[in-house]
Amino acid sequence: MKTSAAQPITQSGPIKIGVSACLVGQEVRYNGSHKRSRYIDDILSQHFELMPLCPEVGIGMSIPRPPIHLITTDTEPGIYNNIEAVLVKDHSVSFTKELKEYAKNQAEKLIDASGYIFMHKSPSCGYQPVKLYHKNGMPLDKTQGIYAAEIERLLPLMPKEDAGRINDPQIRENFLSRVMAYSDWQKNVQANLTKKSLTDFHVRYKYKLMSHHIQSYQELGRIVSNLKSKPLEEIAQDYITMFMQALKHMANRNKHTNVLQHLQGYLKKDLSTESKHELGEVFTQYRKGYVPLIVPLTLLNHHVQTHTDSEHYLQQQKYLKPHPFELSLLNAI
Ligand code: SF4
């Protein structure tokens, strides 16, 4: 099973995010402890429906339990066809098949989730590099946890992040931007795929895309301008695959400044000379790193609200309001 652009989704209500259960305080780790993240458990839980999952407990392992790690017999760097999750103290006891099977079952339930936060370094859940050992016990390389890798294979479009990395404000903002955009796609395009729903989605994300990766912005524009080239389901699949890749590119101050200036251009007939000057000053302060993105964006939003109505092209731009204001994600970038 893989998510596809044409797969029906009936998501309504809060946006769902899968999360390693130990990150929300569940005492499910091998030693009976948890790894509660205050940010995930206290803040994100207020805005998203978290779906806690522990694959090791899910396959029937006890709490506490002997620890497992990842081993391989492959030795060619970077090419590991045979990775096993085994007991650290007894390599003959493997949980690989069970963890993959559990991932397959959970992927069915995660079909309408819009993101996943994995516990870092875990041989089951680790999304970013997890230690890989040679069968003889020597450290060999880094890889993904068995369960996380299988979820990635089965739900490739769904945004995923590592709980350790999410403490970085840039990475956090990028991840939650992707979650919000993917949820929008699931609800408004995947659930009702038409030429209009796809084109409207592209219009909403034009400047968001531009702030992340200008080449993808241009290429995606070409895709939506030629909706007769092949079946719409195939076009939508190509579109969302490239779109989600594009948002993985980090926006930076220069890219944001470029987008802010583009958006200001739509208001040039509406703004007084003083207001244009003030915006220019604030954009420069932002580009130079003196103020965070929330400052120019708030001022620009003020002018957009003052001079346009709710149907206006500018007000549709997700760039101006990419995620819930209360998350304060733009205050630190
Ligand atoms: S890292 Fe994953 S497998 Fe390990 S305790 Fe946390 S949820 Fe369970």
Residues whose N, C-alpha, C, O or C-beta is under 5 A from the ligand:
A	BS01	SF4	S20 A21 C22 V28 R29 L53 C54 P55 E56 M119 S122 S124 C125
